[in-house]
Amino acid sequence: MNEKNLPDRMACDFAHDVEVYVAGMSPPPVGDPMRTVPLLVEEAHELALIRHGKGWLAWGSSGMPLTGEQIAGHVETAAQVLHSDGWNPSDTAQRGIRDALVSAEILDPRRFTEDTRWVIEHILNLLIRASTGAPSAFYETWDMHPDRTVEEVYTILAAAAAYARRYGTVDAGRCA
């Protein structure tokens, strides 16, 4: 692509993001550059086994038990917040992934807590490592990267919910 076409491409990408937001529907996950959700989940799980061992999703940072459904629900509520508020990861817009996770806690504080957010942050970091091949990643920095697309954000959130459901506990205190 030459420099002359770059503003046109940026305008098209912006228009697409606006259309998705106005239409009221999340874009479907894309295959590239993010890999499919099942593949991301499996690759992230392999990384988690090396770093955390088995059963690490069963507990929050407070030591309280968590379920996979509880973690997935927090991620999905955050995705809905991003969908309704519009994704815009800047220091002033307060509409990035972290902001959406905190907003989900405010919406349902008995179900979503710092514990679920803490685990989600670890899941997101693992998924980003799996998708990029990087030895380490921090989801907030990834979210704010200027090349990030709304499709990639929704894909990584869908993968985080799928990961929690697949590898989280069924009931609190019992590892899957």
C-alpha positions in Angstrom: 0.0 0.0 0.0 1.5 3.4 -0.9 1.3 6.5 1.3 -1.3 8.1 -0.9 -3.8 5.3 -0.1 -3.1 5.3 3.7 -5.6 8.0 4.6 -8.3 6.3 2.5 -7.6 3.0 4.3 -7.7 4.7 7.7 -11.0 6.4 6.8 -12.4 3.0 5.8 -11.3 1.4 9.0 -12.8 4.3 11.0 -16.0 4.1 9.1 -16.2 0.4 9.7 -15.7 0.8 13.4 -18.4 3.5 13.5 -20.8 1.4 11.5 -20.3 -1.6 13.9 -20.9 0.7 16.9 -24.0 2.3 15.5 -25.4 -1.0 14.2 -25.4 -2.3 17.8 -23.7 -5.6 17.0 -20.3 -6.9 17.8 -18.1 -7.7 14.8 -17.5 -11.4 14.3 -14.0 -12.6 15.4 -11.6 -12.6 12.5 -9.1 -15.3 11.5 -6.1 -13.1 10.9 -4.1 -11.4 12.4 -5.7 -13.0 15.5 -6.0 -16.7 15.2 -9.3 -18.5 15.7 -10.6 -18.5 19.2 -10.2 -22.3 19.8 -6.6 -22.2 18.7 -5.9 -19.2 20.9 -7.5 -20.9 23.9 -5.4 -24.1 23.4 -2.1 -22.2 22.9 -2.8 -20.0 25.9 -3.6 -23.1 28.1 -0.2 -24.6 27.2 1.4 -21.4 28.3 -0.6 -21.3 31.5 0.4 -24.9 32.4 4.0 -23.8 32.2 3.6 -20.6 34.2 0.7 -21.4 36.6 0.2 -25.1 36.7 -3.2 -26.8 36.8 -6.2 -25.3 38.7 -5.0 -21.8 38.9 -8.3 -20.4 37.7 -10.0 -21.7 40.8 -8.9 -18.8 43.0 -8.9 -15.1 42.9 -6.2 -12.8 44.3 -8.0 -12.7 47.7 -7.9 -16.5 48.0 -11.6 -16.8 47.4 -12.9 -19.5 45.0 -14.0 -18.6 41.5 -15.9 -20.5 38.8 -15.2 -20.4 35.1 -18.8 -19.2 34.4 -18.3 -16.3 36.8 -15.0 -15.3 35.1 -16.6 -15.7 31.6 -19.6 -13.6 32.7 -17.3 -10.8 33.8 -15.5 -10.8 30.4 -18.8 -10.9 28.5 -20.2 -8.0 30.5 -17.1 -6.0 29.8 -17.4 -6.7 26.1 -21.0 -5.5 26.3 -19.8 -2.3 28.0 -17.2 -1.8 25.3 -19.9 -2.4 22.7 -22.3 0.1 24.1 -19.7 2.8 25.0 -17.5 2.3 22.0 -13.9 1.0 22.2 -11.4 3.8 22.5 -8.4 2.9 24.6 -6.9 6.2 25.5 -5.9 7.7 28.9 -8.8 10.2 28.6 -11.5 8.3 26.9 -11.7 5.6 29.6 -13.2 3.1 27.1 -10.5 0.4 26.9 -10.6 -3.2 28.2 -9.5 -2.3 31.7 -12.2 0.4 32.0 -14.8 -2.1 30.8 -13.7 -4.7 33.3 -14.1 -2.2 36.1 -17.4 -1.0 34.8 -18.7 -4.6 34.8 -17.7 -4.8 38.5 -19.8 -1.7 39.2 -22.8 -3.2 37.2 -22.7 -6.5 39.2 -20.5 -6.1 42.3 -21.7 -9.3 43.9 -20.7 -11.5 41.0 -17.7 -9.6 39.4 -14.9 -8.4 41.7 -11.2 -7.6 41.7 -10.7 -11.4 42.0 -12.4 -12.1 38.7 -10.7 -9.1 37.0 -7.3 -10.3 38.3 -7.8 -13.7 36.8 -9.1 -12.2 33.5 -6.0 -10.0 33.3 -3.8 -13.2 33.5 -5.9 -14.9 30.9 -5.7 -11.9 28.5 -1.9 -11.8 28.9 -1.7 -15.5 28.0 -4.0 -15.1 25.0 -2.0 -12.2 23.7 1.2 -14.1 24.1 -0.4 -17.0 22.2 -1.6 -14.7 19.4 1.7 -12.8 19.0 4.3 -15.3 20.0 5.8 -12.8 22.4 7.5 -14.1 25.6 5.5 -11.7 27.7 2.6 -9.3 27.1 0.5 -6.9 29.2 -3.1 -6.6 28.0 -3.4 -2.8 28.7 -0.4 -2.0 26.6 -1.7 -4.3 23.8 -5.1 -2.7 24.1 -3.6 0.8 23.6 -1.3 -0.1 20.7 -2.1 2.2 17.8 -2.4 -0.8 15.4 -5.1 -2.5 17.5 -8.4 -3.0 15.8 -11.8 -3.4 17.4 -12.1 -6.8 15.8 -9.0 -8.0 17.6 -10.3 -6.6 20.9 -13.6 -8.5 20.6 -11.8 -11.6 19.5 -9.5 -11.6 22.5 -12.4 -11.0 24.8 -14.4 -13.9 23.2 -11.3 -16.1 23.6 -11.0 -15.1 27.3 -14.6 -16.1 28.0 -14.1 -19.4 26.2 -10.9 -20.0 28.1 -12.6 -19.4 31.4 -15.5 -21.7 30.6 -13.2 -24.4 29.3 -10.5 -24.4 32.0 -12.3 -22.7 35.0 -13.9 -24.6 37.8 -17.5 -25.8 37.5 -18.2 -25.1 41.1 -16.1 -23.1 43.4 -13.3 -25.0 44.9 -13.3 -27.9 42.5 -10.8 -27.8 39.6 -11.8 -28.9 36.1 
